[in-house]
């Protein structure tokens, strides 16, 4: 368990979080953080903010898969029962 003090920073207050904790949490300088306070037990939860862009950087992931020859189809491209004239 880590103990730290709340400090005056100009007209605000802040805490210093050691680098090893930030590295373990994958938090870098200028990352946006989400802070949640629970009044019931006076706890503060801090986590890296996710921007709700679930497909962000997929292009890079697909490129890496292709370069590693791991981009094979999991389902055949054409099914045997497909009808190409548009009728069912």
Secondary structure as UniProt FT lines:
FT   STRAND          7..9
FT   TURN            10..11
FT   STRAND          12..14
FT   HELIX           19..24
FT   TURN            25..26
FT   TURN            29..30
FT   STRAND          33..38
FT   TURN            39..42
FT   STRAND          43..48
FT   TURN            54..57
FT   HELIX           58..67
FT   TURN            68..69
FT   TURN            80..81
FT   TURN            84..85
//
